[in-house]
Amino acid sequence: MIKSELVEKLAAENPHLFQRDIENIVNAILDQIGDAMARGDRVELRGFGAFSVKNRPARVGRNPRTGEQVEVEEKYVPQFKAGKEIRERLNRS
């Protein structure tokens, strides 16, 4: 599902709200999650999962085409861990 599909689904379930308002709400939520992660904070949505930032230290890598060694800089990557309810919903028999 992409963001526009999420907005459409929420608009269909909430006919008393305008679609543009729902789109603004979804964008605000996603912006807040992104801002918190940019600050290095952990974002937990109970029943859904937790977003966090993981540090990958600098290392010496290898160019797969030439085999030449290259320096890979330190970087931060987003990480998501699914919550218990989502895992249970995915693994129903």
C-alpha positions in Angstrom: 0.0 0.0 0.0 1.3 3.4 -0.9 0.5 6.7 0.9 -2.2 7.8 -1.6 -4.0 4.4 -1.2 -3.9 4.8 2.6 -5.4 8.3 2.3 -8.2 7.0 0.0 -8.9 4.1 2.4 -9.1 6.4 5.4 -11.3 8.8 3.5 -13.7 6.0 2.6 -13.9 4.9 6.2 -14.4 8.5 7.4 -16.9 10.1 5.0 -17.4 13.1 7.4 -13.8 14.2 6.8 -12.4 15.8 3.6 -9.7 13.8 1.8 -7.3 16.8 1.8 -7.7 16.9 5.6 -6.9 13.2 5.9 -3.9 13.7 3.6 -2.6 16.6 5.8 -3.0 14.3 8.9 -1.1 11.4 7.3 1.6 13.8 6.2 1.9 15.4 9.7 2.2 11.9 11.3 4.9 10.8 8.9 6.7 14.1 9.3 6.7 13.8 13.1 8.0 10.2 12.9 10.8 11.3 10.5 11.7 14.3 12.6 11.9 12.2 15.7 14.2 9.7 14.0 16.4 12.5 12.6 16.9 13.6 16.2 17.9 10.0 17.1 14.7 9.3 19.0 12.8 6.0 19.0 9.2 6.1 17.9 6.9 3.4 19.2 3.3 2.8 18.0 1.8 0.3 20.4 0.5 -2.8 18.6 2.1 -1.8 15.4 5.9 -1.5 15.9 8.9 0.6 16.8 11.0 2.8 14.5 14.6 3.5 15.6 17.9 4.6 14.2 20.9 2.3 14.0 24.5 3.4 13.6 26.7 1.6 11.1 30.3 2.5 11.8 32.9 3.3 9.1 34.5 0.3 7.6 36.6 -0.9 4.7 34.5 -2.3 1.9 35.2 -3.8 -1.5 34.0 -2.8 -4.9 32.4 -6.0 -6.2 33.3 -5.2 -9.9 37.0 -4.4 -9.5 37.8 -6.0 -6.1 39.3 -2.7 -5.0 39.1 -1.7 -1.4 37.0 1.4 -0.6 36.3 3.3 2.5 32.7 3.3 3.6 31.7 6.2 5.8 29.8 5.9 9.0 26.0 6.2 8.5 22.7 6.0 10.3 20.0 3.7 8.9 16.3 3.4 9.9 15.2 0.2 11.6 11.7 -1.1 12.2 10.7 -3.8 14.6 7.1 -5.2 14.2 4.9 -5.2 17.3 3.3 -8.3 18.9 -0.1 -7.6 17.4 1.2 -7.3 13.9 3.3 -10.4 14.1 0.3 -12.4 15.4 -1.9 -11.0 12.7 0.7 -12.0 10.0 1.1 -15.5 11.5 -2.6 -16.5 11.9 -3.3 -20.1 10.8 
